[in-house]
Amino acid sequence: MAGGAKETPRQKMVGMMYLVLTAMLALQVSSSIMDKFIFLNDSLEHAYAEAEKTSKGAVAALEKQVAKEGNAREGLERVKRAKELRAKTEALIKKMEAIKQELITAGDGPGHGGHGVKNPKEETKVEVLMVGPEGSKSGKGYTLEKDLNDYVKYLNTQFKDMGITNLSPLAIGNENKAYYADDAVQRNKDFAQASFQSTPVVAALAIVTQLENEVLKYEQEVLKKLGAGDFGRELKFDKIEAVVAVESSVLAPGDEFKAKLYLSAAASNAKMQMFFNGAAVQMKEGVGVVTQRVAGGAGEVPWEGKIIFNNRGKDTTFVVKGKYKVISPELTVVPKGANLVMYQNCFNEWAFLVPALGASYDPSFSATNGARIIKGGSSDAVTIVPPNLGKVTVAVSQNGTQIGARDFDVKPTPPPTLVLVNPNTGAEIDESSPVPLSVAVMVKAKPDPNFFSLLPKECNYQITGMEVAVIKGGDIAKKQQFPGSTLNLSSLGLKKGDGVTIKVNSVLRTSPSGGTETVNITKRSLAFNVR
């Protein structure tokens, strides 16, 4: 706005209609709202035609007035500047009208009788035309943005001497709109993306028409400074209609049903009351914001919205009715089809999916039997650490309402198998064949294959001590304790044909959290001969 100038009733009405338009575009509206966009665009077109007529008449009236006053130099200069402004405005409007014709073509041409478009829901062609391929910023929305903001710069620069210095840009992205400050998805969109991405063609037409009105509004601010015309004539609408925009009609227990009620045309000083299912609705800038917790149980739920509007001293009531569908979400555990088994003191990783909830799925988890819950990188991923054997029940909730639960059997970690390996290559050594005296051997705890396939990070074993016996002539010649798991055979004073028995004293398992536990080994000894 220019210097806080007072808006005319027509400008205030156009501003309210733009508020309705932008709020409707922020929601995923159903097909029943498409005709409301058509009505809104028609109203904006009517407002634009009236404003265009007024601007032309104002310039003509200024020229006559200057001629009547004797064509003084100062008056002629004002007429010249007003005509230059009109030419600049008309050139911009001509470009915008050309864009609207391309949008109509994107919607498969005009509808019946030239009203609307044949395919009002078309979005993809609109996005290609106005935004362009992803990341390219080559769509006509970016050209439109430059033309609009260049026009404003022209006004602020060329008419600075008239007090026009603070007209705001007409094409701005959502980063400069407080309405989207808390919307992580919408707030980073630039002007073209915010206006024309995922936008039906009828809405795109309404956006461009609204911007045409804004261009004329700015022009008339300058014309007033030049002394041209009276812009106080009120624009009257002959139709007032209640509109509802629903965020989602498919919900689950624990979700919130959200909708916004609008009056599609109203005076800027209108006093309204709004109700949803009999309860008063909180209003913000003339928009009723509905929030209602969805109860459990699947099926369709009817609702009723009511707007009471004082029109010419009489209360007029508008009623809108609809229904939303409550679904019974199905909880799926991944890996799907796997046995619901967890291992004690292990980081058991699972995913709990509810596909029906889509992007709104933001679960919380709880577990019985002392199990610890660690949320993963995605909303559905969770790690469960059960300290006790038995059963663990994991419950999944959304917005405080439980969606489902699954029971898991908690089992002890399966014991590893002791094997003899070459410490240099890691290859297993066959105990049934004599082992060369010159080699070193190592005892390794080999994990259970099924356990390793499920939880490889939990298979970190360490042999902390072993007892080695040397067998000569069938008798034990000596015993020796070793702190580790590696044994150099040449250090034992062995001869060909002697035997070696290795008994493992203890095996520890280290978990990813850094904790350790002693592992029970079924077979603790290995025996072989040397050659």
N, C-alpha and C positions, 0 to 999 in steps of 0.2 A: 504494500500500500504506500501511497505517496504522502509522507508527512502527516499521517493520521487523519487524512481527509475523510469526511463523512460519506458513507456509502448510501446510494439510492436504494429504495425498496426493491427495485429490480435486481440490483447487484447483490443485495442480501439474499434474495431468493435463489439466485444462481449459485451463490456460495453454499447455501444449505443443500442444494441439489448435488453439488460437487462432494460435500461431506458424505451424502448417501452413496454416491458412486464409489468413492474410494473405500468406504467401509464394506460395501458389497464385494468389491474386488479382493479384499483381504480374506474373504471366506470362500469355501468350496460350496457354491450355491447349486441348487438343483435346477433341473430344466424348467421348472415352473417359474423361475425368476427371470428367464430370458425375455419374456414379454415385458417385464418391468424395465429392463434395460432399453428396450425399444421405446417404451413410453417416455423414459427419462431422456433418451436422445432426442425424441420428437419435441419434448418441452424445451430442451437446450437449443435445438434448432430454431424454435419459435423465438426464444429469448435472443438468440444471435441475430435473426432477421430484423427484429425490432431495434436492436442496438445499432446494427449496420445502417438502418434507415435514419436513426437519430443522428449518428455521426455525420452522414452525408448532409442531412438537413442543417446541422449545426454549422458546417463549413459554408454552405450556401447562405445561411442567415448572416454569418459574420461578414461575408463579402458584400451583401446588400447593406448592412449596417455601416460598413466603412465607406461605401459609395455615397450613402445618405449623408454621412458626416463630412463629405468633400474629399474623400480619398487622400487623407493625410498620410504623410510618409510612414509614420509609425503604424498606422492602421493597415496600409498596404503590405508592410513587412510582416505583420501578424497574419494576414491572409495568405501571403506567400509561404510562410512557415506551416500554416495549417494545411495547405494543399500538398506540400511536400510530405507532411506527416500522413495525410490520407493516402498518397501514392505508395509510401513505404508500407503502410498497413495493408492496403489492398494487395500489394505484391506478396506479402507474407501469407495473407488469407488465401490467395490463389494457390500457393504451394500446398497449404493445408487441405484445401478442397481436393487437390489432385491426389493427395495421400488417401483421403476418404474414399475417392473413387476406386483406388487400388484395393482398399480394404473391402469395399462392396464386391469387387471382382473376386477377392479371396473367399468371400461368403457365397460364391456361385451366383452373383448378380442380384439385382433388386428382387424383392418379394412381390406378392400379388399387388397390383396397382401401384407399384413403385414404393410400397411401404416396407421398411425393414430390409432383410436379406433372406434369400432362400435357405441358407444354411447358417442360422444365427449362432450355433454352437462351435463353429470351426475355430480351432485354436492354433493348429500347427502352421497353417499358411500365414496366419497373422504373425506368429513368432518369426518365421523365416523372412517375411517381408520387413518387419519392423526392428527385429533384433539381429537377425543374420545367424550364420553358423556359430556354434558355441565358441566363445573366446575371440571371434573375429571383429565384433563391434562394427559390422559393415551394414547393418540394417538401416532403414530410413528413419527409425526412431532416433538415431544418433545425429542424422542430418537435421531432423526436426528440432532436437535439443539445441543444436548450434544456432539455427535460424531464430528460435524463440529468444534465446539468451543474448544473441547479437542485437535483436530488436530492442531488448530492454537496455542494453549498453548504449544503443543509439539514443534512446529517450533520455537516459540519465546524463549523457554527454552533450547532446545538441540542445537540450532545453534546461540545462543547469541554471542558466540565468533567469528562468521562470520559477525556480524553486523545486524543480524535479531532480532530485539527487539520490533518493533512497528507494527507488522501485526495486523490489526483489526479483531475482531470476524466476522465470515462469516454468522452467524445466529443471527440476532438482530430483536427485535420487533419494532413496529412503533413509540414507545416513543422516539427512538433515531434517527428518520428520520425527517429532517426538512420539507420534502414534506407534512407531515401530521400534522404539528404543529397546524394548524387552523381547522383541521377536528375533531370535538368533538366525532364522531363515530369511526373513524379509529385509532386515535392517541393512544388509550389505549390498542390496541391489541398486544399480544405477537407474537413471531415469527411464531408459528404454526397457530394461528388464522389469522394473517395477510396474511400468504402464502397460507393456504388451507381451510379457512372457506368461504363457499359460492363461491367456486372456481370450474369451470368446469375441468374435468379430463385432457383435452388437455392442459389447462393452468398449472395445477399442474405438469404435465410431463415436460413442458418447464421450470418451476421453478427449479425442481430437476436437469435437464440437465444444466441449467445456473450455479447452485451451483457446479456441477462437473467441469465445466470450471473454476470457481473461485478457486477450490481446486488445479487444475493443474497450474493455474496462480501463486498461492502461492508456489507450489512445484518448479516451474521453477525459481522463485526469489531466492530460496535457492540453486538450482542447479547451477545458475549463480555464486553465491558466492563460490561454491565448484569448479568452473572452468569447469563445464560440459556444452558443447554445445553452439550453437548460436540460439537464439530464435527470430531473427529479420526477419525471412521469412514472407512475407505478405500473408495473406489469401485472396483470391479473390472470390467475389460472382458473380454469373452469372444472378441474377434476382433482380431487384429493383421494389418495388411495393408501391403504395400509399394506406394508410389505414386511415379510419376515425372511431373514437369511439364517439358515441352519448350518453350523459347522460340520456336523456329521449326524446322519440318521441311523448309523449302525454302531451300537454301543454294547459294552459288556458291564456286568455288575461291578460297581466300584468306580466306573467312569462318570464324568459329568456331562449332562446334556447341555450344550451351549447354543444359543441362538441370539440374534439381534433383531429387534423390531424397529421399523422405520416408518415415517410418514413421507411418502415420495415427493410431496410438494406441500409446503407450509410457509407461513409468514415467519420472518426471523424472530419476532417477538411472541411466537405461539406459546401458549401454556398448555401442557399436555400431562396426562397421567397414564401410566402403563401398568398392566397387570398380566401375570402369567399363572394360569391355573388358580386364579382368585387371589394370588399374593402380589403385593406391590413390587414393581421392578425398579431397581436402581437405574437412574438415568444419568448420562454423561454427555453433555453437549447435544441434547435432543435425541440421543440414541439410548434405547433401553437395552441393558445388558442382562441376559438371562443366564443363570447358573443353577443347575438342579442336579443333585446326586441321583444316580440311577440305582434303583433297588434291584435285588436279585430276582431271578426268574426270567425265562426267555419269552419272547412274544412282542407284539406291537403295543405301544403305549400311546394313547391319544393325548393331545394337549391343546390348550386354548389360550391365545393371547388377545389382550384387549387394550385399545388405545382410546382414551377420552380426550377430545380436542374441542376447545371452545372456538366456535365459528360464528362470527357476527352476534356475539352475546348469547348464543345457544350452545349447549353441550351436545356434541355429536360423537357417537360411539362407533368405533370400527372393531370388528372381531375377525381374527384370523385363526384358523384351526389347522392342525396337522397331526402327524404321528411319527414316532421314531421306533426303530426296531431294536430290541435288546436280544443279543445273541448269547448262547452258552459257549464260552470259549473252551477249546480243547487243549489240554496241556500235553505237550509232547516232550519226551526226554531223549536227548541225543548223547551218545550214539544210539540211534533207534534200533530196537530189537535186541540190544545188549542185555545181559542179565543185570538186574538191579543189585549189584554187589559193590561194596566198598571195602577197602583194606584199612585195618587199624593203624592209626598214627601215620597215615599217608595223605598226600595231597591228591584227593580224588577229584578230577575235573569233569564237570557235566554241563550241559546246556539245557535249559528249560524253555521251550518255545511255545508261544501262543500265536500262531500265524494270523488268526482272525483280528487281532488288535493292531496289527501293522505298526506304523511309526509311533503310535501312542503307547506302546508296550514299555513300561518302566517298572519292573517288578521289584518287590522286596522278598527276602528269603528268611526262613527260620528253620531250626533243626532241633530234634530231641536228643536225649541221651548224651548231653554235653558236647555235641559236635560243634566245631567251629566253622563259621561261614566266612569265606573270603570272596568278594565280588570281583568278577573278571573285567577285561577291557570292554566287552560289549554288555548290553543290558541283560541279555539272557544267559551269560556265562557265569558260573560260580564254582568255587573250589571248596570242598567239604573235607574237614579233618576230624574223623571220629576217634576219640581216645579210648573208647570202650567197645568190647565185643557185644554182639546181640543185634539189635535193629536200630535204625535211624529213620525217622520220618522227616522229610523235607517238605515244607509248605511254601507255596508261592502265592503272593498277594499283589493286588493292584489297587492303589489308593485306599488301602486299609481293608479291602474286601478280598477274602481268600478265593483264588481261582481254582486251585487244586493242590493235591499232595501226593507224594510217592514214598513208598516204604523201601528201604534198602537193607540188605543183610550185611552186617559188618563181620569180616573174617580176618584171622591173623594172616600176616604176610607169609606166603609159602616159602619153606626153607630152600636155600640154594644147594647145589650139588658140588662137592669138592672134586676138582680135577687137577691133574698134573700138567703144567704147560712149560714151554720153552720161554724163559724170561726175555729173550732177545726178540723172538718173532711172535710170541703169543700163541703159537700153534700148540694144540693139545698133544701130550705124549701118551702113547699106549702103554699102560702099566703091565699088560700081559707079556710084553716083549722086554728083554734085558735093555737097560739104559747104559749108554757109554759112560765110562768113569770120568771122561774129560769134560762133561757138560755140567752146567748148572741147571737146577730145576726150581720151579716155583709152584706153590699150591695156590689155586685160585678158587674163589666161591662163584660158581656159575649160576646165574639166576634162573628161576623157573621160567620157561619160555612164554607161557600165557601171561604171567605177571609182568614180564619184561615188555611184552607187546602192548599192554595196557598202560603201565606206569614205568617207563624206562628211567625216568629221573629218580625213582625210588630204589633202583637196583645198584646202589653204591655200597659195596661190601669191603670190609677190611679185616684181614686175618691178623690178630694181634699177638699170637704166640703159638708155638708148636713144640712137641717133644719128638726127637728123632732117635730111633733105636737101630743099631747095626747088628745084623744077624750073621754069625759065622758058624758053619757046621750045624745049623739048626738051633743054636743057642744064642741068646742075647749077649753080645760081646761088650757093648756099652750103650748108655743112653746120654742124650745131651739136649738141653733146652735152647731153643732159638727164639728171639723176640719177634722176628718178622715172618715173612712167608717165603723167602728165597733161600735156597740151600746149594752150596758148592760141594759137589760129591767128592772132589779131590781132597777136601780138607778132613774127610772122615777116616782116612787110612784104609780104604776099601781095596779088596782084590776081586779079580774076576770071579763070579759065582756067588759073591756075598749078597746078602739081602738087606733092604732098608725098609723100615716101617715108620711112617710119619703120622703122628696123632695131633690133630688140631686142638689146641686148648680153648680158644674162644674166637667168635666171629662177631663183628659189629656192623650194623647198617646205619648209614648216615642219611637223614632225610633232607630235602631241599631247604627246610627251615633251619638246618644246622644241628638239630637234635640227633642223638644216637640211641640205639637200643641193641641189646644182645640178641643174637639170632640163634635159635635152637637148630642144631644140625643133626639129622637122623644118622648118617654115616660119617664118623669123625676121622677115620683112618684110611691111609693109602699105603700099599705095599708093592715093592718091585725088586727085581734082581739087577745086578750091574754086570757089565762085560768090558 
